[in-house]
Amino acid sequence: MNLKLALFVFAAGGLGSVARWTISQLTTWPSIGVNLIGSFLMGLCFSWMLSRELESSFQSTILMAGFLGGFTTFSAFSLELLSFAKEGDYLRLFQYAALSVCLGLAACMAGFYALRILER
């Protein structure tokens, strides 16, 4: 593991989290705004990497995994879906999207109700 890179990703993730919190204070629908901004920025960064035939770079890792990872994991989810589309694997794209949303909601509900049951 590259310790220097890990520290930069850590710091950028903290900045992304602060940016997310700041936006949540300014709008009534913070998740949608953050997810759209993060997904747009993730697409820009991914396009930049591809246009330069980079597998990965120090800066893009800090931006994508660090800042955008702290800002919104939805951007990473969107990038995964874009990768499936780029490969032409639309069945996997739709299965992955549907499973992620449905199972994510189910897991959130399970956690919510588990605590309610335990508190009785």
Buried (B, 14 or more C-beta within 10 A) or exposed (E): EEEEBEEBBEBBBEBBBEBBEEBBEEEEEBEEBBBBBBBEBBBEBBEBBEEEEEEEBEEBBBBBBBBBBBBBEBBBBBBBBBBBEEEEEEEBBEEBBEEEEEEEEEEEEEEEEEEEEEEE
